[in-house]
Amino acid sequence: MIDIPDELIATQYAYNGAAGRAFVAALPGLAGRFLEEWGLRRDGAAMYGMCALVLPVVREADGVPAALKLQLVDEETVGEPVALRAWGAAGAGAVGVLGHDPGTGALLLERLDEGRPLSGVAGGGGVPGGSRLVGEVADARRAVTVLGEVLARLAAVPAPEGLRTLGDAVERMLAAAPEAVGRLADEEERRLLADCAAAVREVAGEPGDRLLHWDLHYDNILAGRADAGRAGEWVALDPQPLAGDPGFELFPALDNLFDAGEVVWRFDALTEALGMERDRGRARAWTLGRVLQNAVWAVGDGERELAPDHAEIARRLLGVR
């Protein structure tokens, strides 16, 4: 029996409609199919994220621990095995692919230590506009430093052909920007979002060609396992890959475990890790592009204000107080 978490069901129903309902209904059958076809046995409680069900398993043929990941195939997930294999071939520090079924999107992945996410190093997040203890800041900065090292390895790899591109995403967000700006209720936020769009227009002609993770936050980096030869290594997982400029990768690390007072420090540390310290204007523009992208989506869902942390990131990077 496969117990499907209520939170995963709710997310699929809310965001994917009929396709999400069909995916949820098919999950028990998919799990049973791949446990049998790939010779796997369950090895722990089911885990889940926004989009996927993950079953800890062991390969019966050789006793290798693994993770069976089941997710709806869409434009964000279809490139995951492509990206993971490209990073694997380059030794870039991403989770390994042990099996993949293109028809369903099922993945058999290397097992990582799910009890040791990088967010645990950070010791928790701060309060927007609030203060933090010196030790907490030091721990959070250590996590940022590790994330920057992982990000630099990933972004050094050129994107394989066929992935979605930042250029296409930029075209869509800039086309939607005027309507998104106009629907915001607050005048200051309208100006802020218009400034984000203006910054993106300046770099839109050079969207880049690196292999981007798109969602590299502190819970999408786990400790490697000694039995897989990765003791002491931090490993990236759950990409929603696209081809583009590494500056577009910084936003999740600024927003996750958000601390208003640390935005600029984190931004500087991450651009330095990527070798972009002399091109911070471009990195800033692409980070503001993530604020714009999220605002376009939120307005499309009926929101009339920016998420407070997103607005604060934009203010800090634009120098607005």
Order of alpha helices (4+ residues) and beta strands (2+ residues): alpha-beta-beta-beta-beta-alpha-beta-beta-beta-alpha-alpha-alpha-alpha-beta-beta-beta-beta-alpha-alpha-alpha-alpha
